[in-house]
Amino acid sequence: MIQKHFISWLVMALLCLPVFAQIQEPVKFKTELKTLSANEAEIIFSGAVENGWHIYSTDLPEGGPISATFNVDKIEGAEVAGKLMPRGNEIEKMDPIFEMKVRYFEKQATFVQKIKLTGGDYKIVGYLEYGACNDENCLPPTSVDFAFTGKAAGNASAAAETATTETVTTEVATDSMQTAAATVTPTGTADYWAPVIKELGSYGENINNESHTWIYIFFTGMLGGLLALFTPCVWPIIPMTVSFFLKRTKDKKKGIRDAWTYGASIVVIYVGLGLIITGIWGANALNSLSTNAIFNIFFCLMLVVFAASFFGAFEITLPSRWSNAIDSKAEQTTGLLSIFLMAFTLSLVSFSCTGPIIGFLLVEVSSTGSYLAPAIGMLGFAIALALPFTLFALFPSWLKSMPKSGGWMNVIKVTLGFLELAFALKFLSVADLAYGWRILDRETFLALWIVIFGLLGMYLLGKIKFPHDDDDNKVSVTRFFLAMFSLAFAVYMIPGLWGAPLKAVSAFAPPMQTQDFNLYKNEVHAKFNDFDAGMEYARQNGKPVMIDFTGYGCVNCRKMELSVWTDPKVSQLLNDDYVLITLYVDEKTKLPEPIRITENGQERTLRTIGDKWSYLQRTKFGANAQPFYVLIDNEGKPLNKSYSYDEDIQKYIDFLETGLKNYKK
């Protein structure tokens, strides 16, 4: 019954994820004017930033992310004194995409602008503009409007009587905004500016469904559990443990029930570990750690040490008194507690084999920023680890056909050692990118992986021996096939040294822009950077349209262009079959005249071309984050669901081909 309730709860949790909400408001600003003296004041912008997001600081180098800026529309009886100043815990980090150091704030951001009051009545009207990003999306330049009035010349109380305001809340647009959209379009072309949010929603949720991530985490955990299962620390224990449960009681049913309880205890222990880790550090802290350079260097070194242990250089074990104490306690107790303590003993005894796998899994899932992610990963790991104990208890005859311990187990252990070395480079790459050392560029990384998997293939063929390997020179059929796959994988990566995309390792290798020599450039250039001109061209030529809402300061937009658009199939579809319209939401070119629009009952001003494209994205498609890709016909109607940040090339190809198929219907 408890199991059924848990499964029902887990399914409901996955289904209730907010997959349809696309308008994002990760930063809430409040503004106030504080008088310092009779002729001096400061305007304070205090922002609360959601977990997982960051807001960029002031005065970033040109060509980088969007800096926070103070802008004045109208000022009377006062003067701006100095520059906008950031306050708080500012973080500085090397950004590999922009190839520069950027500064930003997490959780809380404060900006202060000093004002000189020149006497008498004053009036200051303007806005703070800032940029915010997370690991997947960036917002367009967002403005915080303010208007302050008062009296100077000692009347501090009057000056302080300014309302504290919050940023305008932008909700998902509806069809009622069609009139507002028409105010910023040329006469006679408003039909393709009309909102299509309902039509877009009819294609289903956005491709980036978080439940897919959770399912991926669960099965990644299961894979880790299966790997741990076949290590020398776990496999030999299975028959002994199952036999113990079947022999400790004459009641076969009770023995089977005890084995089930033992398996369930393993699940509880590892899931509890995941929850404890998140409870101590918090999901956001784990997310920050996963991208922290020092942490990644530490984890890289730890994996190298574990790899050396797997190769047979030394043995890593927890203090024997720990497992002996737990084992002794298990013998002194009876019932469920005894079984639970036995499961805990297994967890301690098998640490030398399971520890590296668990550590790698926890680091991988921590980047999601979800409180449940470590627990879900540990759930998959524990189920895979506990399954044999329950299955062999249910079907004892299977024990006779169970492979005996032997040299094959050391082969698995050494193979895991090679994989540990390969993944150690992945964590070192994160640190290398963070500090901009450029010691592990893409081709260097690939060269090391080619060597590692080449040596693994030679080992599996018996050409290399380690201290605990058998002297038997025979190579089993299984080892032969594994060696063939390992060597083939090494050969597959060789073209990557000259810039081949290598889709299979794109999630692990450094980004393409770190490649010094590239023969495989497939650049995609937008046909238009104006929506109206692009739509007119599409109508005249009878082609569908892909709108690319992007930004000069959007990190993940560059990642998509470098890792996905460079694929030959993707570039062919975009260049030949679609009219590509790229709209920069942070384009600073001023509109000929500012445009006043009404959005969700509130008046706003569109000052730049970027404001106009950002408004188009909100009102027509109900989204405000970048990258954002949408396919429409030449009448402005959607052809498929939208696509956000996801570097899966095949998904992107399917997205484009589905839109093309729907257009031709």
Secondary structure, DSSP 8 states (H G I E B T S, - for coil): -HHHHHHHHHHHHHHTS--S------EEEEEEEEEEETTEEEEEEEEEE-TT-EEE-SS--TTSS---EEEEEEEESEEEEEEEEEES--EEEEETTTTEEEEEEESEEEEEEEEEE-SSEEEEEEEEEE-EE-SS-B---EEEEEEEEEE-TT-HHHHH----EE--------GGGHHHHHTTS-TT-GGGGS--HHHHHTT-S-S--HHHHHHHHHHHHHHHHHHHHTSTTTTTHHHHHHHHHHHS-S-HHHHHHHHHHHHHHHHHHHHHHHHHHHHHH-HHHHHHHHT-HHHHHHHHHHHHHHHHHHHTS------HHHHHHHHHHHHH--HHHHHHHHHHHHHHHTHHHHHHHHHHHHHHHHTT--SSHHHHHHHHHHHHHHHHHHHHHH-TTHHHHS---SHHHHHHHHHHHHHHHHHHHHHHHHHHHHHT--SS-HHHHHHHHHHHHHHHHHHHTTSS--TT--S-----HHHHHHHHHHHHHHHHHGGGGGT---GGGTTTS--GGG-S--S-------SBS-HHHHHHHHHHHT--EEEEEE-TT-HHHHHHHHHTTTSHHHHHIIIIISEEEEEETT---EEEEEEEEEETTEEEEEEEHHHHHHHHHHHHHS---BSEEEEE-TTS-B-S--B-S---HHHHHHHHHHHHHHHT-
